[in-house]
Amino acid sequence: MKAFNSQVALYPTPAPKMSDELASTDLIVAIEKSCEYLYAPEGSLNDGQREKIRSHFQQLFQWMDGSYHLELLLEPGEFDWKSFYQAIHQFFPQFAWIKAQTEKPKYDKQMFRFDFVPLVSRKSGFPFAVHLEESLAQQFAMSAEEALKHGEQLIQELAEQNFYATKKSRPEKTSEPVKQAEVKTNEVVNSVDLVKKEEIKQGNQSKARLRAVNQKLEMVIEKLELSMLYSGIQYFNQEHKEENDWDKRIKISLREYTYLLQKARFLEEMWNLNGELVNKTEKMTVTGNKLVYERDQVKQIKANFSARDIHFVIYECQVIESRAKVHARPWFRKPYVKLMKMDYDNLLGKAAYFDLLQGESSVLEKMVREQKDPPAKNAEEVG
């Protein structure tokens, strides 16, 4: 049997236009669907969250097209692109798939291109971002390098499953003995049974892999949340001297500016959520290795901020935005922002406070879960 020959490549750019567009989905609709998948462990997105997602990515893609594309080069033959397209939707749910294209074979090669946006879930700043390696690492719970290799290998396997080297010949119209027809019918039935068994087997394996991935993700997320807590404490424990160059204009990347601004905007919301959790856990006994010292430090830092300070944040963000100058499409350079050093330091402080609150919230949520979980776990052990 001839070996399957294909080439898979992932590019950080939109695909060039091809002669035949096979399928397309609205960019924002596809992104929203992937964000919904990413948010599923927390529940369902509400209308307000959906609107924020749409607004955020409309703004982001207005400045530059941040989509990627998958290029698939195959030998001549029959390629069931519809089944393949459906499969990559299933196996790469964090990718927002937006377009499929092809053209007539050239030089004995078939070319297919598929545009997508690789999304990743983040615990700080805006909850969803675009990043290929991080998205793959999050989906497969591997290092970025291993996840990239695994992703490319998986795409090749899916392509091979939907590729036929030669066209299926039509059966000749001849009178066939009844016995032979029955044998063929039995073969078809057996084939269907085998396919069903394989599907069940693959389904069980997928569930097992998903459980393992979720466990690894929980550990990774917990480490990230704790690092946010510690970095927030460290920032406020530093001595911040008033500098003479507060009015100096500095330049930062558009990505960093957007990242900091989003944290500042969500600060009030995080303050309210954090307050609810603090009230819920006030009567809980905190002993042993439960971050007692760190929580005391957090309380001291929070004591320096009033509710009035937090409610004032949105207005401060508006003032900073009015003074900042965004260069979204500079010649031969990445997008950047010019703003006053005073405003930059202000955003850094608000982002650090956001990290601090989110880190504390994560610790408190874990405490609440641990109080609820033991009875359920004991019940499972008994069963």
N, C-alpha and C positions, 0 to 999 in steps of 0.2 A: 504494500500500500504506500502510495506517495506521501511523504511527510508534508504537513501543513506549513505553508510558507507565508509569513505575515510580518509586517513591521508596525510597531506602535510607538507613537511619540506624543508627548504632552507639551504644549507651547503656551507661554504666558501672554498670548495675544489673541484677539478675535480671529476667526478663520477667514482667509481670503474668499471672496465671492466666487461660487462655482455655478456651472450652468443649470444644474437641477437641484432645487430646494425640495427635500423630501418631507420635512416636518419643521414646524416652528411653534414656539410658545412665547407669550409676552414675558419680557425679562422680569418685571416686578412680580407678576403672578407666579413664575417659577421660583423666584427667590423667596417669596412669602411661604410657598409650600415647603421648601427645605427648612426655613426657619421654624415652621410649625413642627416639623419632624424633630428638630434639635431641641425645641422647647417642651416636647411631649412628656419627659420625666417630671416636669414641673406642673403639667396640666395643659389646658387649652389656651391659646392666645385670645385675649379679648379684643373688642373693636378698637380700643385706644392703643393697644400694643401693635395691632396690625397697621394702624395709621402711622405710628412712629416708624415702623419697619419700612413702609412704602415711602414715607417722606425722606428717611435717611438714605436709602439706596437710590432714589430718584436724584437726590442732590449729589451723591457720590458718583453716579454714572453720567451725570450732566457734565461734570468736569472732564472725565476721561472714561473710555470704555475699559472696564477692568475685567472683562471676560477672558477666559482661556479657551483653548480648543484641543480636542483629541484628533489626531490624524492616524488613519488606519489604511495601510497599503497592502492590498491582497493580490494573489495570483488570479488569473481568469477563472471564472466558475460562477456558481449561483450563491449569492450571499443574501440571507434573509435578514435584511437590515432592520425590519420592524421588530422581529423577535430580539435581535441584538440590542436595539434601542430600549426596548422594554426591560431587558436584563440589566443594562447599565444603570437604568433608573432605580432598579431594585437593589443592586449591589453597591451603588454609590449614592445613597439617599441624601447625603450632605452636599452633593453637587446639584446645583439648579441647572438642569439641561434645557437649553433654549433653542437649539437649531441643529438640523441634520441636513447635509448636502453631499452631492456626488456629481460625477460627470462621466462621459464616455471613456472606456478604458484606453490608456495610452501606453505604448511600449510594453504590451502584455501585462499591464498592471491596472488594478481597479483602485481608485482613491475615494475614501469616505472621510468627511470631516464633521465633527460634532462639537458645537459651542457649548460651554458650560461656565458656571460661576462656582468655584469651590468655597463653601461656607464653613465657618468654624464658630463654635459657641465659646464665649468668654465670660468670665465672672466679674471683670472690671471694665469700666467704660461702657460703650454701647455693647449689648449682649451678643451681637453677631458681627463677624468680620469676614473679609475675603482673603484667604491664604491657602495655597495649594498644599504645601508640605504639612502645615498644622492640621488642615482638614483631613488629610489621609491618615496622619498619626492618630488623630482623635477617633476616626472610624475604625481603624484596625488595632488600636492600642499598642502601637509599635513606635520605635524611633522614627524620625522623619525619613531617614535614608532607607530603612527597611520597608517602611510603609509605601514609599514611592516605587520600589522594586516590586513589592507585592501587588500594588495597584496595576502596574503595567502587565505583570504576569497574569493577573485575573482577567484583564481586558483581552489578552491574547487567547486565553482559554474560552472565554465567552464568544469570541469571534470564531474560533475553531468549531464550536458546537453549532454555529449557525451558518457554516460554510459547506458547500457541496462542490467537489472538484469538477464533476461533469453534470450536464443537465440530465434530469430523469427522463428516460425514454418512455414513450407512451406504449402501453401493452397492445399487441395486435389483436384484432377482432377475430378470434377463432373459437370454434365450438369446443368447450372444455368439459371433460368428463366430470360428472357430479362428485365422484370420490375425490378427484384432484382439487375441486373447488372447496370441499369440506376441509381438506388438509390445509389449504391456504387460509381459510377462515380461522382454523385453530391456531395457525401461526400468528395471525393478526391479534387474536385474543391474548395469546401468550405474550406477545410483544407489548400489548397495552398493560397487562399485569406487571410486567417487568418495569415498564416506565413508571407506573403508579408506585411500586415498591421503592424504586430509586428516588422518586419525589419525596416519599415519606421519610426515607433514610436521610436525604439531603436536608429536609425540613428539621429533623431531630438534631442533625449536626449543626445546622444554622442556629437553632435555639441554644444549644450548648455553647457555641462560640459567642453568641450574644450575651449569655450570662457571664462568661469569662471576661468579655470586653467590658461589660458594665462594672464588674468588680474592680478591674484595673482602672477604669475611668474614675470610679469613686475614690480610689486611693490617690490618683493624680490630682483630682479636684481638691481633695482635703489638704494635700501638700500646698497647692496653689493658694488656697484660702488662708492657711496659716502664714504663708510667706507674705501675703497682703497685710495681715494683722501686724506682723513684726516690722515690715517696712514702714507702715503707718506710724507705729510707735517710735521707730528710729528717727523718722523725719521730724516729729514734734519734740523729740529729746535733744535734737541738735540746737545749737545756739544760732539764732538768725539775727545777724547784725543789720542795721539799717545802712544801706549803701548809697554813696553819693551819685552813682550813675543810674538811679532809678528811672530817669526819663530817657535813657539811651534806647535807640531802636535796635532790636535784635531780630535775627532771621531763624525760623524753625520750619520743619517740613509741615506740609498741609496735613499729613497723616497724624503727626504728633499733636498739632493744634486741635484737630477734630476730636482726637482721643481725649485730651484734657478737658475740652469744652463739654463733651458729652458727660464726663464724670461730674463736672461742676453742675450741669443742668439736672442731673439725676440725684444730686446730693440731698435735696429736701425730701424726695421720695424715700431715699435710703434712711434718712433720719427718722421718718415716721415709722417705717417698717422695723427699724432697730428698736425704737421706743416700745412698740408693741411686744417684741420679744423679751426685752428687759423686764417689762411688767409681768409677763407670763412666767419668767424664771426667777423672779425675786425671792419666792418662798422656797426655792429648791436649795438643798444643801450641797455646797461645792466643797469636796474634799479630795485628798490625794492629788494625783497628777492631772488637775483640771484647769491648768492655766490661771491659777489664783493670782499670782504676781502680775501676769500680763493684764488680767481684767482690772486689777487695781490701778495699773498705769493708764489703761483706757479711760477709767472713771475720772482720773485726775485731768486728762486731756480734755474730755468732754465737758468737764466743769467750767472750762474757759470759754465755752460757746453757749450762747443762749438761743432760744427758739427764734428770737427776733433776728439774730445774725443769720440763721439758716434761711428764713423767709426772704431775706434781703439778697440772697445769692442770685436769683434769676435776674434781678435788676442789674447786679454787678456784671453778670455775663453779657447782658445787652450793651452795657457801657463798653466793655472790653471789645465786643464784636464791632461796635461803631468806630472804635479807634484802630482796630487791626486792618491791615491791607492784605487781601488774599490775591496771590498771583497763581491762578488756577492753571494757566497754559503758557508758561514761559518758554521761550525758544531753547530747544536742546537741553532742557533741565527739568527736574521733577518739580511738581507744584510746591510752592512754599508760601509762608505767611510772614509779614513784617509786623511786629508789635512792640510796645514799650516793655522794658525789662520789668517794670513794676507790675504790669498786667500778666506777664509770663509767670512771675513769682507768685502772684495771686492765684493763678490757675493751678500751679504746682501744689500750693497749700490746700486748695479745695479738693484736688484729686487725691492727695495723701489722706485727707480726712474721709473721703468717700471709701478709700481702701480700708481704712481703720474701722469704719462702721460696718462695712461688708464683711470684713474678717471676723469682727465680734459677732455679727449676726450668724455667721456660719457656725461658730463655736456654740452659740446658744441653741441654734436649731439642732445641732448634734446632741446636746444635752437633753433636749426635749424628746428626741427620737429614742435615745438610750433609756429614758424612763419608761417609754411606751413599749419598746421592743421586747425586753426580757420575758414577759409572760408568753408572748407569741412563740419565741424561740424555744422555751421550755416545753410548750405544747407540742411543737414539732418533734423535739427529742423523745418525748413520751410516745408520740405516734410512731 
